Amino acid sequence: MKTLRFIHSRLPLGPRSCHRSAASCRLLPASHCGGHPPILQSKTLALSASSLKNRDDFGSSSHTEEEAEEDGDFLEDTEVEELFQQHVPAGIGQGQHRVFIVHPDVKWGSRKQHLTTAELMMAEAEGLVNTLDNWAVVDKVILSTKTPEKKRIFGKGNFQFLTEKIRQTVGITGVFVNVDRLSPLSEREFEEAWGVKVFDRYSVVLHIFRCNARTKEAKLQISLAEIPLLRSRLKNEMADLDQQGGGSRYIGGSGETLYEVQQRLLKEREMKIRFSLEKLRKKRHLLRSQRKHREFPIVSVLGYTNCGKTTLIKALTGDSGLQPRNQLFATLDVTVHAGQLPSYMTVLYVDTIGFLSQLPHQLIDSFSATLEDITHSDLLVHVRDISHPETVNQKANVLNVLKNLQIPRRLLNSMVEVHNKIDLLDNYESSEPGAVLISALQEQGLNELKKAVETEIVKSTGKQILDLRVNLSTPQLSWLYKEATVQDVVVNADEGSAVVKVIISAAAHGRYKKLFEGR
């Protein structure tokens, strides 16, 4: 009887059938992530067009999206929301948590952290917990270990000490073991020993992502990244059922065990999510092609989480719609914002997801489509919180992720490094050549940064700075204003002509000569 009840309660892991009509698709209740209801938003890219007066100049992406919707190319919001709300990993999203943090300090071996300290890693773990509304750290401990690969991580004495300390601490609802990923066996062992839910960095970071998700793509990526957690839960629950003598029984006459059915349904769910993400990737490629067609240089702003990327983009573009938040992973979705350089050239700043140390590869893989925009940029701007005690380690982590993403060498070599939050340090001077010193919040050093960006953009895009003589009785000047960046116009009224200083791409210059040369 217990087995039948278990099957009834656990089987619907696969996505429910959901028709195109929003009315026929049941929307499940939102999970509790700090009390913020999910905001449905169909566009993956948000463009700040403060300097782009005419939307048609940017590209008619909305028309293309509507055609794609008619062809059934994209999921409805309700379908994405149902996938997002189905089967949230148990124990992490329900109400508030009082958390005990334990950091395993690896003394030697391949897992020892050489660029940081146990104390700083503990501080980052606290920051992750404090990012979540209604979560609080009630106690913490750093314990040394020589066997991080073992099921219990710690030796017998330290594990016994930890177990007693957790049991004696009143009000604990969860333990955060500060490792990137716990095996299902370790998670099960700890929960049985301590009697509370156990989290690792993967599950905590993913829950932060879930609370910040707004767009279709972010929600699908999170749903994909949650599959390993659901598989871990399934293994533990099957082990419980085996102990009751019912876990290996076949279901009806199907020839499948309960575990095999669950695994198959999870696989079907994963395939549907991946298929939907691939469609959104094509949409992203389409929008990227439209930006390239208009020849707007693309600058990807990246860095460690909470380094000040969004604050910097707001300062560079004057976009009042941007609302930076002082918390980890406040930005999950790629957003694009238009700004002007000193030469009046328009560039598009891409705000990207923040990086984090010890972020499991599975989590990075789930967000690969988001990070794909970085590889298609004309320039990378690496923002560092220079006031952070871990700034050197954070830089190493960012560069390591970029290396794993196989970023083109030309982008890495031309990357502009920005030392942000200099207002928090007294008389800061950089020892790194070429670094641009700024305070995005105080808007210090922004002119120097814009000049550095402009210099590298001209190099990377192959644009030319030319003086062109135009006849004012022809459309030459208006054409140049539309297709190039006009820096200066010197008019000769007697001749009805002007010398125009422009920044222009080779392709646009070729079109200009074809249209107007010889006139």
Secondary structure, DSSP 8 states (H G I E B T S, - for coil): -HHHHHHHHH-TTS-----S-GGGS-------STT-----B--S--EE-TT---HHHH--HHHHHHHHHHTT-S--HHHHHHHHHTT--TTTSSS-EEEEEEEEEE-SSTT--SSS-HHHHHHHHHHHHHHSTTEEEEEEEEEEES-TTSTTSS-HHHHHHHHHHHHHSTT--EEEE-SS---HHHHHHHHHHHSSEEE-HHHHHHHHHHHH--BHHHHHHHHHHTHHHHHHHHHHHHHHHHHTT-TT-B-TTSS-BHHHHHHHHHHHHHHHHHHHHHHHHHHHHHHHHHHHHTT--EEEEEEBTTSSHHHHHHHHH--TT----SSTT---S-EEEEEE-TT--EEEEEE---B-TT--HHHHHHTHHHHHHHHT-SEEEEEEETTSTTHHHHHHHHHHHHHHTT--HHHHHH-EEEEE-GGGSSS---SSTT-EE-BTTTTBSHHHHHHHHHHHHHHHHT-EEEEEEEETTSTHHHHHHHHSEEEEEEEETTTTEEEEEEEE-HHHHHHHHHHHTT-
